[in-house]
Amino acid sequence: MTQLENLNQYFTENRERHLDEMTAFLAIPSVSSLSEHKDDMYKAANHLSELLVAAGMENATIHDTAGHPVVTADWLHAEGAPTVLVYGHYDVQPVDPVELWDSMPFEPEIRDNIMYARGSSDDKGQVFMHVKVLEAMLASDEKLPVNVKVIFEGEEEIGSVHLDQFIADHKDYLKADVVLISDTSLYAPGKPAVVYSLRGLTGIQIDVRTAKGDLHSGMYGGGVHNSIHVLADILASFHDENGHIAVEGFYDNVLPISDDERAAYAELGFDAEQMKQEAGVKTLFGEQGFSYLEQTWARPTLEINGVFGGFSGEGVKTVLPAQAGAKITCRLVPNQDPHDIVALLRAHVEKHQPEGVDIAITEFDKGKPFIAPFDHPYVQAAGHAYETQYDQKTAFIRSGGSIPIVSTFDEILGAPVIMMGFALSTENFHAPNEHFHLENFDKGLRVVSDYLTEIASIEKI
């Protein structure tokens, strides 16, 4: 049998054991945002380190940070072959509201070949898949076709707070020819996709104050500023009637999509009616002049995420509210710098600030956008690997979401980042009843194995 045939047999014969081990991993409540789960974060890191050792990886290490630990390991005996750095995260989102789950979030259940548990698809299930690929290769052939390093963090769901510094401090150890990540989704059920670009993220909070306290609307109404009116005018000024962002300079550095990309998106057969049904909306709306996929993958956005101020209780309270505020976030595309965008937002707010009104602006965390050339050999090899298991041509797509650490890998390590996900966008990550279709887990094991085997024959770039 060929190596890939041996691996296929290994995965088949060990499937039940692997699912039992995945269940044990998912049962650890590794919620990074809640201090009550700090011990669980260490438990998950230790468990993951033990899985790597059992798989045959070497130098498994749990690194303390100022937050949650980072787990690394390596196998570096493929002389002359490329080095692959595998990244993932073992932390998960909170589970509230628990009453909306059909089964307990940290008591994993398999129903109809679907694993239900928090973290099953985002990202513990996909991290576990990579560990089992390494195990199978080392058990079947006693070696890997490429050199492999792994880095699994416990803070992705809270913004990878300490990972940038960790990567900078360990850049010599983490140096690799390619970074491999499975924290994205297939384009659609049965339709594989390699993600080659992510949007960045930045934002601000706007706080408006017009008086020392709420004022009687009969005594002062019509004679002084109302904080909500001021805020509403500012918020309305961010867009024009065609959905374009009206902040001066906002689009100056946007990298246009190519004709080839636009043609590739058109071939995907986007179903607007299905999208409306999935989102529960009556119509789609966005920046005019661009398709929905272009709007959500390759164009920047400015969204109002929350507005607060004034009286919202039962009945009426006739006051002029002294304070009001809003939270704004922007998804950014390649060539846009988060710091520059915040400066433009500040200038825009100041331009629309009425005389005599105090406005404070607070900045949120920033993440840079990322793009890799999708004609790169390592990217194209990912597409070929998918096609060994999925009877569909691989789509090369952008993602509207953000994984801030990806741009850090790109900048500090200078290696192409390949995003090969096996989840589905409908699998409720971050929501009740998160799940992972095990059909894609099974295929993912084989796809990643084929990918590592194929890139071993690519001349190092």
Order of alpha helices (4+ residues) and beta strands (2+ residues): alpha-alpha-alpha-beta-beta-beta-beta-beta-alpha-beta-alpha-alpha-beta-beta-beta-beta-alpha-alpha-alpha-alpha-alpha-beta-beta-beta-alpha-beta-beta-alpha-beta-alpha-beta-beta-alpha
